[in-house]
Amino acid sequence: MPRNPSSSTRPAPTQRRGAHAAAPAPGLSDLDTIEKVLDRANTGAPDALAVLRKVLTLRPGLLGETGDLAHVVEQSWLRLIAGSDQAVFKEALSRHLKTMRRELGGDDPSPLEKLLINRICLNWLAAHHAECVFVQNMDNGKLSTEMADVHQKRIGRWQRMFLSSIRALATLRAMQQRVTITAVTVAHTQGADGHLLDAARVETNALGA
């Protein structure tokens, strides 16, 4: 019976003397491996820090908002305001802040607008927390006249910062609007001048003819 060529076995390719097989790439997509790298990097191990930088280069969104100090401050405020046993209240506050950012930012806020909107949200948290602490102390009957003045000054300071951040955002948007109007006006003027120049060239050519 003739031998089927497709079923014949081919000899394994011989490896050149001195050649080494390529080392497998580290499991940068393995969450367990990445977690171990993060744990070792937190200890300050130089080799782990080098691997961590490589991981972050390949997966820049891995750490999420860990390096965003505004987010860190926001989470600190939420923990302070909601406490450790009010998870529902904390989640409600977090969602309210997201709604504020969406309403203030619109569809496509600029980087500067995002910075100012974050500042508005943080000042909003701080100002309302100051008022909550004041009211709670009043309700407990533990507020002396001197301490009431301290609380009122703290509330006033945060409210001024809150309003200042709002004014900064409004000023930025007014400036952006002026720049946009100026750009449109310049473009329109240049277009009109171009039409006038074309008409002048046509008239000059007609006279020359």
ChimeraX attribute file (.defattr): number of C-alpha atoms within 10 A of each C-alpha:
attribute: neighborCount
match mode: 1-to-1
recipient: residues
	/A:1	3
	/A:2	4
	/A:3	7
	/A:4	7
	/A:5	7
	/A:6	7
	/A:7	7
	/A:8	8
	/A:9	7
	/A:10	7
	/A:11	6
	/A:12	6
	/A:13	6
	/A:14	6
	/A:15	9
	/A:16	7
	/A:17	6
	/A:18	5
	/A:19	7
	/A:20	8
	/A:21	6
	/A:22	6
	/A:23	6
	/A:24	6
	/A:25	6
	/A:26	11
	/A:27	11
	/A:28	17
	/A:29	11
	/A:30	9
	/A:31	10
	/A:32	11
	/A:33	13
	/A:34	18
	/A:35	11
	/A:36	12
	/A:37	20
	/A:38	16
	/A:39	13
	/A:40	16
	/A:41	18
	/A:42	11
	/A:43	10
	/A:44	11
	/A:45	12
	/A:46	11
	/A:47	11
	/A:48	18
	/A:49	17
	/A:50	12
	/A:51	17
	/A:52	18
	/A:53	13
	/A:54	13
	/A:55	18
	/A:56	13
	/A:57	11
	/A:58	12
	/A:59	12
	/A:60	11
	/A:61	10
	/A:62	12
	/A:63	10
	/A:64	8
	/A:65	11
	/A:66	11
	/A:67	9
	/A:68	10
	/A:69	10
	/A:70	16
	/A:71	14
	/A:72	13
	/A:73	12
	/A:74	20
	/A:75	15
	/A:76	11
	/A:77	17
	/A:78	21
	/A:79	15
	/A:80	12
	/A:81	20
	/A:82	16
	/A:83	12
	/A:84	10
	/A:85	9
	/A:86	12
	/A:87	13
	/A:88	10
	/A:89	14
	/A:90	20
	/A:91	13
	/A:92	13
	/A:93	16
	/A:94	15
	/A:95	12
	/A:96	13
	/A:97	18
	/A:98	13
	/A:99	12
	/A:100	15
	/A:101	17
	/A:102	14
	/A:103	11
	/A:104	19
	/A:105	16
	/A:106	9
	/A:107	8
	/A:108	9
	/A:109	14
	/A:110	11
	/A:111	9
	/A:112	12
	/A:113	18
	/A:114	16
	/A:115	13
	/A:116	20
	/A:117	23
	/A:118	21
	/A:119	20
	/A:120	24
	/A:121	22
	/A:122	21
	/A:123	22
	/A:124	18
	/A:125	19
	/A:126	23
	/A:127	20
	/A:128	15
	/A:129	18
	/A:130	20
	/A:131	18
	/A:132	14
	/A:133	14
	/A:134	19
	/A:135	15
	/A:136	12
	/A:137	16
	/A:138	13
	/A:139	10
	/A:140	8
	/A:141	9
	/A:142	10
	/A:143	16
	/A:144	11
	/A:145	8
	/A:146	9
	/A:147	13
	/A:148	16
	/A:149	12
	/A:150	13
	/A:151	19
	/A:152	14
	/A:153	13
	/A:154	17
	/A:155	20
	/A:156	15
	/A:157	14
	/A:158	20
	/A:159	19
	/A:160	14
	/A:161	18
	/A:162	20
	/A:163	14
	/A:164	15
	/A:165	21
	/A:166	19
	/A:167	14
	/A:168	15
	/A:169	21
	/A:170	14
	/A:171	12
	/A:172	15
	/A:173	15
	/A:174	12
	/A:175	12
	/A:176	12
	/A:177	12
	/A:178	12
	/A:179	12
	/A:180	12
	/A:181	12
	/A:182	12
	/A:183	12
	/A:184	12
	/A:185	12
	/A:186	12
	/A:187	12
	/A:188	12
	/A:189	12
	/A:190	12
	/A:191	12
	/A:192	12
	/A:193	12
	/A:194	12
	/A:195	12
	/A:196	12
	/A:197	12
	/A:198	12
	/A:199	12
	/A:200	12
	/A:201	12
	/A:202	12
	/A:203	12
	/A:204	11
	/A:205	10
	/A:206	9
	/A:207	8
	/A:208	7
	/A:209	6
